[in-house]
């Protein structure tokens, strides 16, 4: 890789590091190329990216970004998974944690979220959070519960009145024949 290519790579990485809302460093030693491609594909489906890093270029690219917090972890073979939206962070973490369960050669090293370091256990915790859609559904259900209870209460009053009128009708022997026509 010549100097011009390295400068382009550093500029590209700096853009990604600046826009990344969540970034997780991994050690990928022992994974085959097909396993790496499978992981990339799974992350891409969830709106995340995965790239093998050249540590020297990554160090040049991370000043003034949250990734600078991970400087001591850029030693040895490293790859990074990242996403630029908070909504996709949970899905990305789920993919990584599930992949580690089936491919123990992939190791989660550390992550960063909005200026906060994440340990591998924090990434696993992040993966267990409900998705944005699930949280919105819970919120709607919670907001709808009082309205539903109020409607049921009003309906109960009408049902009770109807039951009383039916009981009175049965007690009196039904409606007169003139009222039935």
HELIX and SHEET records of a PDB file:
HELIX    1   1 UNK A    3  UNK A   19  1                                  17    
HELIX    2   2 UNK A   33  UNK A   45  1                                  13    
HELIX    3   3 UNK A   55  UNK A   61  1                                   7    
HELIX    4   4 UNK A   66  UNK A   73  5                                   8    
HELIX    5   5 UNK A   86  UNK A   88  5                                   3    
HELIX    6   6 UNK A   89  UNK A  102  1                                  14    
HELIX    7   7 UNK A  120  UNK A  127  1                                   8    
HELIX    8   8 UNK A  132  UNK A  171  1                                  40    
HELIX    9   9 UNK A  177  UNK A  180  1                                   4    
SHEET    1   A 5 UNK A  49  UNK A  53  0                                        
SHEET    2   A 5 UNK A  78  UNK A  83 -1                                        
SHEET    3   A 5 UNK A  22  UNK A  27 -1                                        
SHEET    4   A 5 UNK A 107  UNK A 113 -1                                        
SHEET    5   A 5 UNK A 116  UNK A 118 -1                                        
END                                                                             
